[in-house]
Amino acid sequence: MALVDAIIRAALGGWINDAYGSKKATLIVDVVFAVGSAVMTVGPVPYVFILGRLFVGLGVGVAFVTAPVSG
C-alpha cells in the first residue's frame, strides 16, 4: 500500500519542489515521514496503522522526486 501511495504522491513532488524549493520540500517531507512513523508506532488499530503508512508513502514519494533535484 505504501508503494502505491508513493507512486501517486510522487506526482506531487514536482509541484511541492516548485512551490517551496528543494531544500524546504525536503524538510517538509522529513516531518511528514516522521509523523507517519510515529502514527504507525502508536496505532492501536489497523486503520490507524494504514493512515501512518499513507503518510510514510507521501514522504517517500515526494522525497523520491526531491532528492535528485536538491544539490
mmCIF file of the N, C-alpha and C atoms, coordinates in Angstrom:
data_MODEL
# 
_entry.id   MODEL 
# 
loop_
_atom_site.group_PDB 
_atom_site.id 
_atom_site.type_symbol 
_atom_site.label_atom_id 
_atom_site.label_alt_id 
_atom_site.label_comp_id 
_atom_site.label_asym_id 
_atom_site.label_entity_id 
_atom_site.label_seq_id 
_atom_site.pdbx_PDB_ins_code 
_atom_site.Cartn_x 
_atom_site.Cartn_y 
_atom_site.Cartn_z 
_atom_site.occupancy 
_atom_site.B_iso_or_equiv 
_atom_site.pdbx_formal_charge 
_atom_site.auth_seq_id 
_atom_site.auth_comp_id 
_atom_site.auth_asym_id 
_atom_site.auth_atom_id 
_atom_site.pdbx_PDB_model_num 
ATOM 1   N N  . MET A 1 1  ? 0.813  -1.188 0.000  1.00 0.00 ? 1  MET A N  1 
ATOM 2   C CA . MET A 1 1  ? 0.000  0.000  0.000  1.00 0.00 ? 1  MET A CA 1 
ATOM 3   C C  . MET A 1 1  ? 0.859  1.255  0.000  1.00 0.00 ? 1  MET A C  1 
ATOM 4   N N  . ALA A 1 2  ? 1.931  1.264  0.773  1.00 0.00 ? 2  ALA A N  1 
ATOM 5   C CA . ALA A 1 2  ? 2.796  2.440  0.798  1.00 0.00 ? 2  ALA A CA 1 
ATOM 6   C C  . ALA A 1 2  ? 3.462  2.656  -0.550 1.00 0.00 ? 2  ALA A C  1 
ATOM 7   N N  . LEU A 1 3  ? 3.749  1.570  -1.266 1.00 0.00 ? 3  LEU A N  1 
ATOM 8   C CA . LEU A 1 3  ? 4.373  1.700  -2.578 1.00 0.00 ? 3  LEU A CA 1 
ATOM 9   C C  . LEU A 1 3  ? 3.427  2.353  -3.572 1.00 0.00 ? 3  LEU A C  1 
ATOM 10  N N  . VAL A 1 4  ? 2.178  1.949  -3.569 1.00 0.00 ? 4  VAL A N  1 
ATOM 11  C CA . VAL A 1 4  ? 1.190  2.544  -4.468 1.00 0.00 ? 4  VAL A CA 1 
ATOM 12  C C  . VAL A 1 4  ? 0.989  4.012  -4.116 1.00 0.00 ? 4  VAL A C  1 
ATOM 13  N N  . ASP A 1 5  ? 0.924  4.312  -2.824 1.00 0.00 ? 5  ASP A N  1 
ATOM 14  C CA . ASP A 1 5  ? 0.773  5.696  -2.391 1.00 0.00 ? 5  ASP A CA 1 
ATOM 15  C C  . ASP A 1 5  ? 1.987  6.519  -2.780 1.00 0.00 ? 5  ASP A C  1 
ATOM 16  N N  . ALA A 1 6  ? 3.189  5.931  -2.683 1.00 0.00 ? 6  ALA A N  1 
ATOM 17  C CA . ALA A 1 6  ? 4.397  6.654  -3.072 1.00 0.00 ? 6  ALA A CA 1 
ATOM 18  C C  . ALA A 1 6  ? 4.390  6.981  -4.559 1.00 0.00 ? 6  ALA A C  1 
ATOM 19  N N  . ILE A 1 7  ? 3.872  6.082  -5.367 1.00 0.00 ? 7  ILE A N  1 
ATOM 20  C CA . ILE A 1 7  ? 3.796  6.334  -6.806 1.00 0.00 ? 7  ILE A CA 1 
ATOM 21  C C  . ILE A 1 7  ? 2.840  7.487  -7.083 1.00 0.00 ? 7  ILE A C  1 
ATOM 22  N N  . ILE A 1 8  ? 1.700  7.460  -6.414 1.00 0.00 ? 8  ILE A N  1 
ATOM 23  C CA . ILE A 1 8  ? 0.724  8.533  -6.611 1.00 0.00 ? 8  ILE A CA 1 
ATOM 24  C C  . ILE A 1 8  ? 1.264  9.860  -6.085 1.00 0.00 ? 8  ILE A C  1 
ATOM 25  N N  . ARG A 1 9  ? 1.865  9.837  -4.928 1.00 0.00 ? 9  ARG A N  1 
ATOM 26  C CA . ARG A 1 9  ? 2.355  11.080 -4.309 1.00 0.00 ? 9  ARG A CA 1 
ATOM 27  C C  . ARG A 1 9  ? 3.598  11.627 -4.993 1.00 0.00 ? 9  ARG A C  1 
ATOM 28  N N  . ALA A 1 10 ? 4.319  10.800 -5.720 1.00 0.00 ? 10 ALA A N  1 
ATOM 29  C CA . ALA A 1 10 ? 5.491  11.296 -6.439 1.00 0.00 ? 10 ALA A CA 1 
ATOM 30  C C  . ALA A 1 10 ? 5.083  12.341 -7.470 1.00 0.00 ? 10 ALA A C  1 
ATOM 31  N N  . ALA A 1 11 ? 3.861  12.247 -7.949 1.00 0.00 ? 11 ALA A N  1 
ATOM 32  C CA . ALA A 1 11 ? 3.364  13.256 -8.877 1.00 0.00 ? 11 ALA A CA 1 
ATOM 33  C C  . ALA A 1 11 ? 3.269  14.624 -8.206 1.00 0.00 ? 11 ALA A C  1 
ATOM 34  N N  . LEU A 1 12 ? 3.058  14.646 -6.896 1.00 0.00 ? 12 LEU A N  1 
ATOM 35  C CA . LEU A 1 12 ? 3.006  15.911 -6.168 1.00 0.00 ? 12 LEU A CA 1 
ATOM 36  C C  . LEU A 1 12 ? 4.395  16.491 -5.900 1.00 0.00 ? 12 LEU A C  1 
ATOM 37  N N  . GLY A 1 13 ? 5.409  15.664 -6.022 1.00 0.00 ? 13 GLY A N  1 
ATOM 38  C CA . GLY A 1 13 ? 6.763  16.114 -5.701 1.00 0.00 ? 13 GLY A CA 1 
ATOM 39  C C  . GLY A 1 13 ? 7.220  17.287 -6.536 1.00 0.00 ? 13 GLY A C  1 
ATOM 40  N N  . GLY A 1 14 ? 6.907  17.275 -7.812 1.00 0.00 ? 14 GLY A N  1 
ATOM 41  C CA . GLY A 1 14 ? 7.293  18.392 -8.672 1.00 0.00 ? 14 GLY A CA 1 
ATOM 42  C C  . GLY A 1 14 ? 6.615  19.679 -8.276 1.00 0.00 ? 14 GLY A C  1 
ATOM 43  N N  . TRP A 1 15 ? 5.331  19.569 -7.918 1.00 0.00 ? 15 TRP A N  1 
ATOM 44  C CA . TRP A 1 15 ? 4.603  20.765 -7.508 1.00 0.00 ? 15 TRP A CA 1 
ATOM 45  C C  . TRP A 1 15 ? 5.161  21.317 -6.199 1.00 0.00 ? 15 TRP A C  1 
ATOM 46  N N  . ILE A 1 16 ? 5.450  20.447 -5.249 1.00 0.00 ? 16 ILE A N  1 
ATOM 47  C CA . ILE A 1 16 ? 5.983  20.893 -3.960 1.00 0.00 ? 16 ILE A CA 1 
ATOM 48  C C  . ILE A 1 16 ? 7.369  21.499 -4.141 1.00 0.00 ? 16 ILE A C  1 
ATOM 49  N N  . ASN A 1 17 ? 8.175  20.913 -5.017 1.00 0.00 ? 17 ASN A N  1 
ATOM 50  C CA . ASN A 1 17 ? 9.503  21.475 -5.288 1.00 0.00 ? 17 ASN A CA 1 
ATOM 51  C C  . ASN A 1 17 ? 9.399  22.854 -5.921 1.00 0.00 ? 17 ASN A C  1 
ATOM 52  N N  . ASP A 1 18 ? 8.470  23.025 -6.845 1.00 0.00 ? 18 ASP A N  1 
ATOM 53  C CA . ASP A 1 18 ? 8.293  24.326 -7.479 1.00 0.00 ? 18 ASP A CA 1 
ATOM 54  C C  . ASP A 1 18 ? 7.780  25.367 -6.497 1.00 0.00 ? 18 ASP A C  1 
ATOM 55  N N  . ALA A 1 19 ? 6.871  24.969 -5.635 1.00 0.00 ? 19 ALA A N  1 
ATOM 56  C CA . ALA A 1 19 ? 6.249  25.911 -4.717 1.00 0.00 ? 19 ALA A CA 1 
ATOM 57  C C  . ALA A 1 19 ? 7.191  26.338 -3.586 1.00 0.00 ? 19 ALA A C  1 
ATOM 58  N N  . TYR A 1 20 ? 7.973  25.400 -3.040 1.00 0.00 ? 20 TYR A N  1 
ATOM 59  C CA . TYR A 1 20 ? 8.773  25.687 -1.851 1.00 0.00 ? 20 TYR A CA 1 
ATOM 60  C C  . TYR A 1 20 ? 10.272 25.615 -2.065 1.00 0.00 ? 20 TYR A C  1 
ATOM 61  N N  . GLY A 1 21 ? 10.727 25.077 -3.166 1.00 0.00 ? 21 GLY A N  1 
ATOM 62  C CA . GLY A 1 21 ? 12.153 24.859 -3.368 1.00 0.00 ? 21 GLY A CA 1 
ATOM 63  C C  . GLY A 1 21 ? 12.540 23.496 -2.825 1.00 0.00 ? 21 GLY A C  1 
ATOM 64  N N  . SER A 1 22 ? 13.652 22.979 -3.303 1.00 0.00 ? 22 SER A N  1 
ATOM 65  C CA . SER A 1 22 ? 14.014 21.598 -2.965 1.00 0.00 ? 22 SER A CA 1 
ATOM 66  C C  . SER A 1 22 ? 14.419 21.426 -1.503 1.00 0.00 ? 22 SER A C  1 
ATOM 67  N N  . LYS A 1 23 ? 15.085 22.402 -0.921 1.00 0.00 ? 23 LYS A N  1 
ATOM 68  C CA . LYS A 1 23 ? 15.526 22.250 0.468  1.00 0.00 ? 23 LYS A CA 1 
ATOM 69  C C  . LYS A 1 23 ? 14.353 22.302 1.444  1.00 0.00 ? 23 LYS A C  1 
ATOM 70  N N  . LYS A 1 24 ? 13.434 23.255 1.243  1.00 0.00 ? 24 LYS A N  1 
ATOM 71  C CA . LYS A 1 24 ? 12.259 23.314 2.114  1.00 0.00 ? 24 LYS A CA 1 
ATOM 72  C C  . LYS A 1 24 ? 11.355 22.106 1.882  1.00 0.00 ? 24 LYS A C  1 
ATOM 73  N N  . ALA A 1 25 ? 11.257 21.657 0.641  1.00 0.00 ? 25 ALA A N  1 
ATOM 74  C CA . ALA A 1 25 ? 10.443 20.469 0.352  1.00 0.00 ? 25 ALA A CA 1 
ATOM 75  C C  . ALA A 1 25 ? 11.014 19.258 1.071  1.00 0.00 ? 25 ALA A C  1 
ATOM 76  N N  . THR A 1 26 ? 12.325 19.139 1.117  1.00 0.00 ? 26 THR A N  1 
ATOM 77  C CA . THR A 1 26 ? 12.956 18.028 1.827  1.00 0.00 ? 26 THR A CA 1 
ATOM 78  C C  . THR A 1 26 ? 12.643 18.085 3.317  1.00 0.00 ? 26 THR A C  1 
ATOM 79  N N  . LEU A 1 27 ? 12.694 19.269 3.901  1.00 0.00 ? 27 LEU A N  1 
ATOM 80  C CA . LEU A 1 27 ? 12.382 19.406 5.329  1.00 0.00 ? 27 LEU A CA 1 
ATOM 81  C C  . LEU A 1 27 ? 10.914 19.099 5.610  1.00 0.00 ? 27 LEU A C  1 
ATOM 82  N N  . ILE A 1 28 ? 10.021 19.555 4.746  1.00 0.00 ? 28 ILE A N  1 
ATOM 83  C CA . ILE A 1 28 ? 8.599  19.276 4.916  1.00 0.00 ? 28 ILE A CA 1 
ATOM 84  C C  . ILE A 1 28 ? 8.338  17.778 4.841  1.00 0.00 ? 28 ILE A C  1 
ATOM 85  N N  . VAL A 1 29 ? 8.966  17.131 3.867  1.00 0.00 ? 29 VAL A N  1 
ATOM 86  C CA . VAL A 1 29 ? 8.768  15.695 3.688  1.00 0.00 ? 29 VAL A CA 1 
ATOM 87  C C  . VAL A 1 29 ? 9.360  14.918 4.858  1.00 0.00 ? 29 VAL A C  1 
ATOM 88  N N  . ASP A 1 30 ? 10.463 15.388 5.419  1.00 0.00 ? 30 ASP A N  1 
ATOM 89  C CA . ASP A 1 30 ? 11.038 14.732 6.596  1.00 0.00 ? 30 ASP A CA 1 
ATOM 90  C C  . ASP A 1 30 ? 10.065 14.754 7.765  1.00 0.00 ? 30 ASP A C  1 
ATOM 91  N N  . VAL A 1 31 ? 9.404  15.879 7.957  1.00 0.00 ? 31 VAL A N  1 
ATOM 92  C CA . VAL A 1 31 ? 8.426  15.987 9.045  1.00 0.00 ? 31 VAL A CA 1 
ATOM 93  C C  . VAL A 1 31 ? 7.237  15.059 8.781  1.00 0.00 ? 31 VAL A C  1 
ATOM 94  N N  . VAL A 1 32 ? 6.744  15.029 7.542  1.00 0.00 ? 32 VAL A N  1 
ATOM 95  C CA . VAL A 1 32 ? 5.624  14.152 7.198  1.00 0.00 ? 32 VAL A CA 1 
ATOM 96  C C  . VAL A 1 32 ? 6.010  12.690 7.425  1.00 0.00 ? 32 VAL A C  1 
ATOM 97  N N  . PHE A 1 33 ? 7.219  12.324 7.029  1.00 0.00 ? 33 PHE A N  1 
ATOM 98  C CA . PHE A 1 33 ? 7.695  10.956 7.225  1.00 0.00 ? 33 PHE A CA 1 
ATOM 99  C C  . PHE A 1 33 ? 7.777  10.613 8.715  1.00 0.00 ? 33 PHE A C  1 
ATOM 100 N N  . ALA A 1 34 ? 8.279  11.546 9.514  1.00 0.00 ? 34 ALA A N  1 
ATOM 101 C CA . ALA A 1 34 ? 8.382  11.308 10.955 1.00 0.00 ? 34 ALA A CA 1 
ATOM 102 C C  . ALA A 1 34 ? 7.000  11.174 11.596 1.00 0.00 ? 34 ALA A C  1 
ATOM 103 N N  . VAL A 1 35 ? 6.050  11.998 11.165 1.00 0.00 ? 35 VAL A N  1 
ATOM 104 C CA . VAL A 1 35 ? 4.691  11.897 11.692 1.00 0.00 ? 35 VAL A CA 1 
ATOM 105 C C  . VAL A 1 35 ? 4.087  10.538 11.334 1.00 0.00 ? 35 VAL A C  1 
ATOM 106 N N  . GLY A 1 36 ? 4.272  10.121 10.100 1.00 0.00 ? 36 GLY A N  1 
ATOM 107 C CA . GLY A 1 36 ? 3.765  8.815  9.684  1.00 0.00 ? 36 GLY A CA 1 
ATOM 108 C C  . GLY A 1 36 ? 4.381  7.682  10.483 1.00 0.00 ? 36 GLY A C  1 
ATOM 109 N N  . SER A 1 37 ? 5.664  7.779  10.753 1.00 0.00 ? 37 SER A N  1 
ATOM 110 C CA . SER A 1 37 ? 6.328  6.747  11.553 1.00 0.00 ? 37 SER A CA 1 
ATOM 111 C C  . SER A 1 37 ? 5.797  6.724  12.979 1.00 0.00 ? 37 SER A C  1 
ATOM 112 N N  . ALA A 1 38 ? 5.558  7.903  13.546 1.00 0.00 ? 38 ALA A N  1 
ATOM 113 C CA . ALA A 1 38 ? 5.014  7.972  14.903 1.00 0.00 ? 38 ALA A CA 1 
ATOM 114 C C  . ALA A 1 38 ? 3.594  7.416  14.953 1.00 0.00 ? 38 ALA A C  1 
ATOM 115 N N  . VAL A 1 39 ? 2.798  7.712  13.939 1.00 0.00 ? 39 VAL A N  1 
ATOM 116 C CA . VAL A 1 39 ? 1.429  7.191  13.897 1.00 0.00 ? 39 VAL A CA 1 
ATOM 117 C C  . VAL A 1 39 ? 1.450  5.672  13.798 1.00 0.00 ? 39 VAL A C  1 
ATOM 118 N N  . MET A 1 40 ? 2.341  5.131  12.999 1.00 0.00 ? 40 MET A N  1 
ATOM 119 C CA . MET A 1 40 ? 2.432  3.670  12.900 1.00 0.00 ? 40 MET A CA 1 
ATOM 120 C C  . MET A 1 40 ? 2.904  3.054  14.209 1.00 0.00 ? 40 MET A C  1 
ATOM 121 N N  . THR A 1 41 ? 3.724  3.758  14.952 1.00 0.00 ? 41 THR A N  1 
ATOM 122 C CA . THR A 1 41 ? 4.239  3.234  16.211 1.00 0.00 ? 41 THR A CA 1 
ATOM 123 C C  . THR A 1 41 ? 3.146  3.123  17.264 1.00 0.00 ? 41 THR A C  1 
ATOM 124 N N  . VAL A 1 42 ? 2.277  4.115  17.348 1.00 0.00 ? 42 VAL A N  1 
ATOM 125 C CA . VAL A 1 42 ? 1.280  4.142  18.421 1.00 0.00 ? 42 VAL A CA 1 
ATOM 126 C C  . VAL A 1 42 ? -0.101 3.697  17.961 1.00 0.00 ? 42 VAL A C  1 
ATOM 127 N N  . GLY A 1 43 ? -0.225 3.259  16.727 1.00 0.00 ? 43 GLY A N  1 
ATOM 128 C CA . GLY A 1 43 ? -1.524 2.876  16.182 1.00 0.00 ? 43 GLY A CA 1 
ATOM 129 C C  . GLY A 1 43 ? -2.144 1.692  16.904 1.00 0.00 ? 43 GLY A C  1 
ATOM 130 N N  . PRO A 1 44 ? -3.301 1.898  17.560 1.00 0.00 ? 44 PRO A N  1 
ATOM 131 C CA . PRO A 1 44 ? -3.920 0.796  18.300 1.00 0.00 ? 44 PRO A CA 1 
ATOM 132 C C  . PRO A 1 44 ? -4.733 -0.151 17.417 1.00 0.00 ? 44 PRO A C  1 
ATOM 133 N N  . VAL A 1 45 ? -5.169 0.323  16.265 1.00 0.00 ? 45 VAL A N  1 
ATOM 134 C CA . VAL A 1 45 ? -5.988 -0.492 15.364 1.00 0.00 ? 45 VAL A CA 1 
ATOM 135 C C  . VAL A 1 45 ? -5.386 -0.446 13.967 1.00 0.00 ? 45 VAL A C  1 
ATOM 136 N N  . PRO A 1 46 ? -5.688 -1.418 13.135 1.00 0.00 ? 46 PRO A N  1 
ATOM 137 C CA . PRO A 1 46 ? -5.094 -1.454 11.796 1.00 0.00 ? 46 PRO A CA 1 
ATOM 138 C C  . PRO A 1 46 ? -5.387 -0.214 10.942 1.00 0.00 ? 46 PRO A C  1 
ATOM 139 N N  . TYR A 1 47 ? -6.535 0.421  11.147 1.00 0.00 ? 47 TYR A N  1 
ATOM 140 C CA . TYR A 1 47 ? -6.866 1.597  10.343 1.00 0.00 ? 47 TYR A CA 1 
ATOM 141 C C  . TYR A 1 47 ? -5.912 2.759  10.621 1.00 0.00 ? 47 TYR A C  1 
ATOM 142 N N  . VAL A 1 48 ? -5.515 2.915  11.857 1.00 0.00 ? 48 VAL A N  1 
ATOM 143 C CA . VAL A 1 48 ? -4.553 3.963  12.203 1.00 0.00 ? 48 VAL A CA 1 
ATOM 144 C C  . VAL A 1 48 ? -3.190 3.620  11.609 1.00 0.00 ? 48 VAL A C  1 
ATOM 145 N N  . PHE A 1 49 ? -2.833 2.354  11.620 1.00 0.00 ? 49 PHE A N  1 
ATOM 146 C CA . PHE A 1 49 ? -1.576 1.917  11.019 1.00 0.00 ? 49 PHE A CA 1 
ATOM 147 C C  . PHE A 1 49 ? -1.565 2.221  9.516  1.00 0.00 ? 49 PHE A C  1 
ATOM 148 N N  . ILE A 1 50 ? -2.694 1.995  8.856  1.00 0.00 ? 50 ILE A N  1 
ATOM 149 C CA . ILE A 1 50 ? -2.791 2.294  7.423  1.00 0.00 ? 50 ILE A CA 1 
ATOM 150 C C  . ILE A 1 50 ? -2.658 3.793  7.187  1.00 0.00 ? 50 ILE A C  1 
ATOM 151 N N  . LEU A 1 51 ? -3.233 4.611  8.052  1.00 0.00 ? 51 LEU A N  1 
ATOM 152 C CA . LEU A 1 51 ? -3.079 6.061  7.937  1.00 0.00 ? 51 LEU A CA 1 
ATOM 153 C C  . LEU A 1 51 ? -1.604 6.460  8.043  1.00 0.00 ? 51 LEU A C  1 
ATOM 154 N N  . GLY A 1 52 ? -0.897 5.838  8.982  1.00 0.00 ? 52 GLY A N  1 
ATOM 155 C CA . GLY A 1 52 ? 0.544  6.095  9.095  1.00 0.00 ? 52 GLY A CA 1 
ATOM 156 C C  . GLY A 1 52 ? 1.292  5.680  7.847  1.00 0.00 ? 52 GLY A C  1 
ATOM 157 N N  . ARG A 1 53 ? 0.889  4.558  7.245  1.00 0.00 ? 53 ARG A N  1 
ATOM 158 C CA . ARG A 1 53 ? 1.528  4.110  6.008  1.00 0.00 ? 53 ARG A CA 1 
ATOM 159 C C  . ARG A 1 53 ? 1.287  5.098  4.873  1.00 0.00 ? 53 ARG A C  1 
ATOM 160 N N  . LEU A 1 54 ? 0.125  5.732  4.857  1.00 0.00 ? 54 LEU A N  1 
ATOM 161 C CA . LEU A 1 54 ? -0.153 6.736  3.833  1.00 0.00 ? 54 LEU A CA 1 
ATOM 162 C C  . LEU A 1 54 ? 0.754  7.950  3.996  1.00 0.00 ? 54 LEU A C  1 
ATOM 163 N N  . PHE A 1 55 ? 0.983  8.370  5.246  1.00 0.00 ? 55 PHE A N  1 
ATOM 164 C CA . PHE A 1 55 ? 1.910  9.477  5.479  1.00 0.00 ? 55 PHE A CA 1 
ATOM 165 C C  . PHE A 1 55 ? 3.332  9.106  5.065  1.00 0.00 ? 55 PHE A C  1 
ATOM 166 N N  . VAL A 1 56 ? 3.749  7.897  5.401  1.00 0.00 ? 56 VAL A N  1 
ATOM 167 C CA . VAL A 1 56 ? 5.088  7.442  5.014  1.00 0.00 ? 56 VAL A CA 1 
ATOM 168 C C  . VAL A 1 56 ? 5.193  7.359  3.493  1.00 0.00 ? 56 VAL A C  1 
ATOM 169 N N  . GLY A 1 57 ? 4.134  6.897  2.846  1.00 0.00 ? 57 GLY A N  1 
ATOM 170 C CA . GLY A 1 57 ? 4.121  6.854  1.387  1.00 0.00 ? 57 GLY A CA 1 
ATOM 171 C C  . GLY A 1 57 ? 4.246  8.229  0.774  1.00 0.00 ? 57 GLY A C  1 
ATOM 172 N N  . LEU A 1 58 ? 3.577  9.207  1.375  1.00 0.00 ? 58 LEU A N  1 
ATOM 173 C CA . LEU A 1 58 ? 3.713  10.586 0.904  1.00 0.00 ? 58 LEU A CA 1 
ATOM 174 C C  . LEU A 1 58 ? 5.154  11.057 1.045  1.00 0.00 ? 58 LEU A C  1 
ATOM 175 N N  . GLY A 1 59 ? 5.749  10.761 2.193  1.00 0.00 ? 59 GLY A N  1 
ATOM 176 C CA . GLY A 1 59 ? 7.138  11.166 2.412  1.00 0.00 ? 59 GLY A CA 1 
ATOM 177 C C  . GLY A 1 59 ? 8.097  10.519 1.438  1.00 0.00 ? 59 GLY A C  1 
ATOM 178 N N  . VAL A 1 60 ? 7.932  9.234  1.212  1.00 0.00 ? 60 VAL A N  1 
ATOM 179 C CA . VAL A 1 60 ? 8.822  8.513  0.300  1.00 0.00 ? 60 VAL A CA 1 
ATOM 180 C C  . VAL A 1 60 ? 8.621  8.982  -1.135 1.00 0.00 ? 60 VAL A C  1 
ATOM 181 N N  . GLY A 1 61 ? 7.367  9.177  -1.526 1.00 0.00 ? 61 GLY A N  1 
ATOM 182 C CA . GLY A 1 61 ? 7.080  9.583  -2.901 1.00 0.00 ? 61 GLY A CA 1 
ATOM 183 C C  . GLY A 1 61 ? 7.654  10.946 -3.244 1.00 0.00 ? 61 GLY A C  1 
ATOM 184 N N  . VAL A 1 62 ? 7.450  11.898 -2.367 1.00 0.00 ? 62 VAL A N  1 
ATOM 185 C CA . VAL A 1 62 ? 7.959  13.241 -2.639 1.00 0.00 ? 62 VAL A CA 1 
ATOM 186 C C  . VAL A 1 62 ? 9.476  13.275 -2.497 1.00 0.00 ? 62 VAL A C  1 
ATOM 187 N N  . ALA A 1 63 ? 10.029 12.548 -1.530 1.00 0.00 ? 63 ALA A N  1 
ATOM 188 C CA . ALA A 1 63 ? 11.486 12.508 -1.383 1.00 0.00 ? 63 ALA A CA 1 
ATOM 189 C C  . ALA A 1 63 ? 12.137 11.849 -2.590 1.00 0.00 ? 63 ALA A C  1 
ATOM 190 N N  . PHE A 1 64 ? 11.464 10.880 -3.190 1.00 0.00 ? 64 PHE A N  1 
ATOM 191 C CA . PHE A 1 64 ? 11.983 10.219 -4.376 1.00 0.00 ? 64 PHE A CA 1 
ATOM 192 C C  . PHE A 1 64 ? 12.156 11.201 -5.539 1.00 0.00 ? 64 PHE A C  1 
ATOM 193 N N  . VAL A 1 65 ? 11.281 12.177 -5.613 1.00 0.00 ? 65 VAL A N  1 
ATOM 194 C CA . VAL A 1 65 ? 11.361 13.192 -6.660 1.00 0.00 ? 65 VAL A CA 1 
ATOM 195 C C  . VAL A 1 65 ? 12.297 14.319 -6.251 1.00 0.00 ? 65 VAL A C  1 
ATOM 196 N N  . THR A 1 66 ? 12.314 14.663 -4.958 1.00 0.00 ? 66 THR A N  1 
ATOM 197 C CA . THR A 1 66 ? 13.075 15.808 -4.484 1.00 0.00 ? 66 THR A CA 1 
ATOM 198 C C  . THR A 1 66 ? 14.572 15.530 -4.392 1.00 0.00 ? 66 THR A C  1 
ATOM 199 N N  . ALA A 1 67 ? 14.955 14.339 -3.975 1.00 0.00 ? 67 ALA A N  1 
ATOM 200 C CA . ALA A 1 67 ? 16.364 14.045 -3.720 1.00 0.00 ? 67 ALA A CA 1 
ATOM 201 C C  . ALA A 1 67 ? 17.257 14.241 -4.943 1.00 0.00 ? 67 ALA A C  1 
ATOM 202 N N  . PRO A 1 68 ? 16.866 13.798 -6.140 1.00 0.00 ? 68 PRO A N  1 
ATOM 203 C CA . PRO A 1 68 ? 17.748 14.040 -7.287 1.00 0.00 ? 68 PRO A CA 1 
ATOM 204 C C  . PRO A 1 68 ? 17.853 15.510 -7.685 1.00 0.00 ? 68 PRO A C  1 
ATOM 205 N N  . VAL A 1 69 ? 16.896 16.331 -7.270 1.00 0.00 ? 69 VAL A N  1 
ATOM 206 C CA . VAL A 1 69 ? 16.885 17.737 -7.670 1.00 0.00 ? 69 VAL A CA 1 
ATOM 207 C C  . VAL A 1 69 ? 17.756 18.574 -6.752 1.00 0.00 ? 69 VAL A C  1 
ATOM 208 N N  . SER A 1 70 ? 17.753 18.255 -5.447 1.00 0.00 ? 70 SER A N  1 
ATOM 209 C CA . SER A 1 70 ? 18.487 19.076 -4.482 1.00 0.00 ? 70 SER A CA 1 
ATOM 210 C C  . SER A 1 70 ? 19.988 18.838 -4.627 1.00 0.00 ? 70 SER A C  1 
ATOM 211 N N  . GLY A 1 71 ? 20.699 19.899 -4.431 1.00 0.00 ? 71 GLY A N  1 
ATOM 212 C CA . GLY A 1 71 ? 22.139 19.774 -4.631 1.00 0.00 ? 71 GLY A CA 1 
ATOM 213 C C  . GLY A 1 71 ? 22.962 20.409 -3.585 1.00 0.00 ? 71 GLY A C  1 
# 
